[in-house]
Each structure stands twice: as structure tokens, then as C-alpha cells.
Amino acid sequence: MRLRRLTTAAACAALVASLFGATTAQAAPVPDGLRLIATHESVLATHYWYTQTLNGHTVLGGYYARHVDKATDAETIDDGRVPVSGFAASATPQIAASQAAGAAPGSIRRNELAVSRDGKLVYSVVSDAGHGSVRTLVDAATGSVLSSESLIKNVDGTGRVFSPNPVATLQNENLVDDNDRNSAVPDSAYKSVRLTNLDGSGFLHGSFATIIDPRGQQARSRTNDFNYSRRSDFFEQVMSYYSITESEKYIQGLGFNDVNNEPQDVTTTGFTDDNSFYDPEVDGITFGTGGVDDAEDAEVIWHEYGHAIQDAQVPGFGTTIEAGSIGEGFGDWWAMIMSAPVQRDTAVTPLACIADWDSVSYTDTTPHCLRRTDENLTVADFNGEVHHDGQVWSRALFDIFNSLGRNKSAKLILESQFSYRPDTTMAAAANVTVSMARAMFGARDARAVTAAFHARGII
Ligand SMILES: [Zn+2]
């Protein structure tokens, strides 16, 4: 047995060497200017990791590793030292560490002198402004910021979701909640999807969504696989993470890097009412669990995300009834925009019908809809209730969607919203949108946009 083990180890020593593709030697001396930062034991070898230093300062990006085979003591070197040229050994900082810290966002985690890859003496400041650690390099001679990079690592995982919801997927208006039972919805309503932008913590935390649970019950997976059925409270967490992340990815794909480009806080088991809300004070979305759990319907998630989008674009958006109505209308329309590529637009489940699944709990007629974006309402029908009056706005946007197409209409509305006032009237917001359409796409599209608002009596 012992002989056999040795033979195996010898064979594997060669494998270790070939894996690292580096030089193998017996106990080579460690070069000067290296600082040991970690030692790891694997089955076959001991791994020594060093950081490169110059005048006692870390050289950013420089590394050096020794992999020592346990059986043979054969040593494999991986030399990743940066050839720093132009660094003046006499270089001393001309600005104070506190000045460098002041140039970094948020609270400071670490601040140390270092040598950049191009040979400059810099302050390497690691800080956190609420979106994970960021490293800012500040020139120690001039105080100017040389670079800023996120240290967050994004990973992909898998998830099981409704997309957008079981009623639309199965074309079945007869589904019922049945008290959150798994048996109420057949397996064929679920889709397996890739969860992107996860931060690798094992929680549903990522670049664009952070699931929080006041009871401390959060889905967690070491392998980033989040496959649940609807009865599990974790299912709604996956639904929210996925739907919001896909929505923000779509926005960024349209060219907007500053529309709620942050991890949106979401709570899926906040309360038992059949309602959900966006709270601008804490920038958080909360979904209720009355009737069908609200976060089982992606269209409800996208509606609430619509509020987060607008609040990110215009601080405090929606301070009047008309502005608030625009908020509700936009949320419904945004749900439709996001559903357009994942649901079939049929007589059973029209695209204009919002929240086909959530609404089975509180509507008797079919198709079950929370609201629709194709109602024939005008400003003459206003009754002062923002969700109702919002249907005038969402119908105008629905017509714009049909004229310009999905991407152009989404781009137009997002771009326009940056210029809406928090207390805007519908007429003012419509005029901004028409001007923007002319600037972005020309007179022909501007005419179509004008016609859509005109048909609602808005302008
Ligand atoms: Zn709303």
C-alpha cells in the first residue's frame, strides 16, 4: 500500500508541475521583495503565496507562488511579479493619507501606500459606499484619482421561476391560489433560468437586487442553485431577484448606466396584505402575501420596480395626483414592456392585461387583470385615484409602444423621465416626451407620440 501511494504521488507531482506550467526546482531561494501572505494545504502540495513589494510597499497586481509537492518536495514556481520600471526608490508621499481617503466614496476599510503597475507611488484606498468594496488609487504626489474599480465578483447561478406568471405561460385563466399549495400550479408553469450578477455570497444578493428578510430567513446556496416551488417563501425571493435583475439588465442594455444602477432592496414576506409597495424613504420594495403571493407574479414585481426607476430618475417623483398617476401608469406599462418578450399575446392572456396571476384572487371576470394598458380612457374620465387615472397614461404609452416598438419606446420614456418634474402634470410630461422623441428619433416618431397623447386628451 505504501509503495502504491508513493507511486501515485510521484505521478501527480508531475501533474502539479504541468498544471501550473511553470518551472520546477528543488527549494529555490525566495527572491527579495516578497511578503508571504497565505499558506494553503491541498492534498498533494503546500502552496505559498507572496505579494510583491518595493521599498516596503505592495506592488499592485504583483504575485509570486511556490507550490511544494508533499511527497517529493519538488517545487513549482509561478512568478507573477510586475516589472515595475520608473519607480523612484526615494519617492515619498506629498499628500496626507486623510486627503487620499477623502477622494474615495463611502466609509474607508483600508488605506495604504502602494506602487502602481506603472511605477507610481499611490494610496490604495478600499472603501464601501453601500454597493460592496471599491478600490480607489490616489496619486500620492498630486492627490489626483487615478482609477476606481469595484472589487465585487459576480457569479451566475440557477433558479426556478414563473416568467412572467403561470396564467400567461399555461394560457389558463382557471388557476387558483389554493392557499399557496404547490399542487395548484403544474410543473410546466415553471422555467429554469440563469441567475446572473450574484455576488457569490451564497445569498440572493447581487449588482441589481438584494433580498432582505426581516425574519432572517433568506434563501442560501453554496452552489448558487436556487430551485424552489411556490409554497416555499424562498421561491418569491428568487422571483424578485431574477425579475429585477433582468429588468435592470434590459435598461443598461438600452444604454442607461444611471437608472437605479444599484442593488435594489426587496422584501418578499414583509406583510400578509394582498398589496405591495415601493417605499422611497428607504428605497425598498415590499411584497405582500395575501391571495396569490404578489411576488409570484413578475408583472407585480416589475410594476413596483417601475416606482423605483422613477424615484431614481427624479427624487421624490409623484407629489401630485397627476404625477402619481403617471407613476402608476408607467409601472403597469413597464410590467408590459418586460413581459412582451416572455409571454404570448393572445385573446386568453392579452399583453395589455397586467398581473394575470396575482389578480385571480380578487377578480371574477376573465381575463383576470389587475389593470390593463389598453383601456379607452381619457382625461375626462379622471376620478382622482392614481391607479385608475394612471390607465390614461399607460394607454398613451401602450400606443407609443405599438408605434415605435419595444426598445425605442422604452428608451424614449426612460430618457424623457429624467426631465419630468416631481409634481408634473400629464400635459407637461407629455410635451417633454414629444420633444425628446423629436430629438432622438425625428419628426415622424414625434408625430406618433403626439397622436398617442392627443387621443387621451392629455395634449
Ligand atoms: Zn404602484
Boltz pocket constraint, residues with backbone or C-beta under 6 A from the ligand:
constraints:
  - pocket:
      binder: B
      contacts: [[A, 276], [A, 303], [A, 304], [A, 307], [A, 327], [A, 328], [A, 331]]
      max_distance: 6.0
